[in-house]
Amino acid sequence: MPDNANCRIATADALTLLLHNQHALGAAIEEITKWLSENGVGSVAVNAVVAMETLDANAKAITNAITQLRQS
């Protein structure tokens, strides 16, 4: 069975990859939001902005968890 330090490192590494995915999804949603706004679909763009805010909030929580795991 792997020791606790190896488990923390593996968990932090996996969370880091998920964080990169969060950023990629946020960038894609931002581009779609821009297109929607430019093409007169403002109500849908507003929903996309809310989704981006959720991604940002969750990315902060993931970043904090990664930091804690790497420092312990």
Buried (B, 14 or more C-beta within 10 A) or exposed (E): EEEEEEEBBEBBEEBBEBBEEBEEBBEEBBEBBEEBBEEEBEEEBEEBBEBBEEBEEBBEEBBEBBEEBBEE
